[in-house]
């Protein structure tokens, strides 16, 4: 449903999943029981023939994955801090090194490595058990949720997710028959291309899927076309000469379309060129 009570419930439901993970992130999440059982339950339910079960469990599993990504990112930050402290301690003269402090730092490093491995296993199980099967589900709402969450993972933890092995799912889904799914793909890419630090890392993706991205400026769904033109603006701003003159020539005429927002976006693109 698209009514306000449903949207409010969906937001609360998603927040509940994230809150449970946040409350468990320092101990319970690694006990080998709660997360394993929860992920197994959601994975099984996401393969149900009943559309409502499949949709709700997929939403829950992907929100769970997003929360796990946040925890994994926190572990990664702690590892960096731990490494800096270790190097600083090793740089001291032998007589000034704190033996107990070194042992504590080394023990913390072992603990963080174990946590990192556990998080990678959990995220891999959700990705392969739910996302890989549901991103091509027959229900467009489910496919759209998959693309939306994948974009979030890439923005929050680019070190793990901003790779061709994950980007390819967005590239393939740019051809989806449903406008709402294509829209989520374009929005996911906006979040990446809009970051000057991330955008240059998409060189291979841009080279492979650029023709499709350019063509989407004339998508049959005005909202998708609008976001596609906004994406081209980010390409011009953050990826240098990624668009050829021929690419731009196919976007310029969009300034004459009847849709005011789309024509305005095309005008902004023309201005930046």
N, C-alpha and C positions, 0 to 999 in steps of 0.2 A: 504494500500500500504506500501511497505517497502523501498521506495526510500528516498533519503536524504531530498528533499523538504518536504515530508510528515512527516518525523521524526522531522524536524525542526518546522513544523507547530504544530505537536502534543505537543512538548515541550513548545512552546509559548502559545498554548491554555491552557495547564495545569497550566502554570505560571500565566496566566490571572486570572483564577479562584482563585488561592491562593492569588494573589495580592488584588483582590476585598475584600476577607475576612480579610486580614491583615489591609487594610485601614479602614475597618468598625469595627474592634475588640473592640474599646473603647466606642462605642455608638450605631451606626446604627444597629449592629448585634443583639441588644437586643430590637429593636423597635416593634417586633412582626409582621412586615410586609415584609421587604425585604427577610430575610432568609426563612420565612414560604412560601412565594410565590415562591421563587427560588427552594426550595426543593420539593414543591408540583409539580411544572412544570417538574423538572427532574425525579421525581418518576413516574409520568404519562407517560412520554416519554420513560423511561427505560422499560416499559411494552409493547412497540409498537411491532407490527408484522413485521415492517420494520427493517431489520437487522442493517442498517446504523444508524437509529435513536436510536435503542436500544444500540448499541455499544458506540456512541458518548455521549449519555446522561448518560450511566453508568460510563464512564470515567470521565465525568464532576462531577457527584454526588460523586464519590469516591475521586476525588481530592479535592472537597469541604469538604468532611469528614476529609481528612488529614489536611486541613487548620484549620478546627474546632478543631481537636485534639491538634494542636499547640496552639490555643487560650486557650483551656481548661487547657492545661499544664501550660500556663502562669498564669492563674487564680489560679491554685493550688499552684504555687510558691509564688504568692502574699499572699495567705492565710497563708502559712507557715511563711512568714516574718511578717505578721500582728499579728499572734499568738505569735511570739517571742517578739515583741514590747509590746504586752499586758502583757505578763508574766513578762517582765522586769519592766514595770510600776507598776504592782501589788506588785512586790517584794520590792518596795521602802517603806519607812516609811510614815505613813499617812500625816505627815506635808510636805513631799517632793513630794507627788503625784500631777501631773498636772491634775486637773479636766477636763479642756477643752481638753487636749490631750487624756485622757481616753475616753471621749465622742466621739472624732473624730475617735479613733481606733475602738470603738464598732460600730460606724456607718459604718466605712469601712468594718468591718467584716460582717455586715448585707448585705451590697451591694455585697460583694464578694460571699456570700452564695447564693444570688439571681442569680448572674451571673453563678455560678456553676450549679445550678438547671436548668437554661435556656439552658446552653451548653449541659447538659446531655440529656435534652428533644430533642434538635436538632440532636445530634449524634444518639440517639436511633431511631428517625424517619428515618434517612438516612440508618442506619444499617438494620432495619426491613423492610423498604419500598423498598430498592434497593439491598443491599448486599445479604440478606437471599434468595432472589428470583433469583439473577443473578449469584451466585457462582456455580450454576448448569445449567446455560444457555446452549443451544445446540451449541452455537458458542464458540470454544475453546479460542479465543482471549479475550472474555468477562470474561470467567472463570479465565484466567491467570491474567487479570487486578485486579480482586477481590482478588486473593491470594497475589499479589504483594503489594497492598495497605494495606491489613490486616497485613502483616509483618511489614510495616512501622509504623502502629498504635501501634503495640506491642512493637517495639523498642523505640519509642518516649515517650509513656506514659504507661509503664508496670504496673503502679499502677491500671489502669482501664482496660487494655486489656490483660494483661498476665495472663489470667485465663482459666480454663478448658472450660468454656462456649464459649470462642472464639477460643481456640486452637483446639477444636474438628473439626472445619471446615477445618483446614489445614490437620489434621489427616485423615479425610474422603477423602479429595481430593488427597492424596498421591497415591490413586488407580486410578486416572483419566486415561482415555485411550489415551489422547494426551500428548506427551512428553513435549511440551512447558508449559503445566499447571503443570505437576509434577515438572518441573524445577523451576517454581516460588515458589512452596511449599518448596522445599529443600532450595532455597536461603533465603526464609523468616525464616526458622529454623536456617540457618547458622548465621543470624543476632542476633538471641536470644542465641543459644548455644555458640556463639563466645564471649559472654559477661559473665565473671566469676561471676558477681553479679546476672544475670538473670538465668543462666543455672541451678542452684540447684532448682529453683522454678518449673522446668519442670519434677519433679520426677514422677508424675502420668502419664503425657503424654508419657514420655520415657518408662515407664513400659508397657503401653498399645500398643504403636506403634513401639517399638524397632524392632520387627521381620520384619516389613515392611521396616523400615529405613535400616536395615542390608541387606535385599534382594535387595534393590535398587542399591547396589554397583555393581550388575550385570544386571542393567537395559538394555533393548534392544537399548535405545538411548544413545550413548557414552557420550554426554554432560551431561545428567541426571546422569549417573553412575559416571562421574568425580566429579560432585558437591556432590553426595551422599557420595563418599569416603572422600572428604574434610570435610563433616559433621561428619563422623565417627572420624576423627582426632580431631575435636573440642570436641566431646563427651569424647574421651580419655583424653584430656587436662583439661576439665572443669567439668566433671561429675564423676570423680573418677572411681569406678569399675562398671560403668553402662553396659559395654560390657563383656560378659562372654568369656571364652576361646573358647567355641564352636562358638560364634558369630564371633570372630576374625578369626577362622579357615576357615570360608566361605569367608572372605575378602582377606586373604593372596594370594590365587592363582591369583588374579587380576593382580599381578605384571607381569604375563606372557602374558597378552593380547597384541594384535598387536597395539592398540592405544597408542601412546607414552605418551601423557599427562595423560591418565588414569593409565597406568602402573607406571608412576612416582609418582602419587598421592598415589597409593597403597604401593609403596616403602616407602614413607614418613610415611604412617600409620604404616607400619611394624617397621620402625625406632622408632617411638614414643612408640610402645608397648615394 
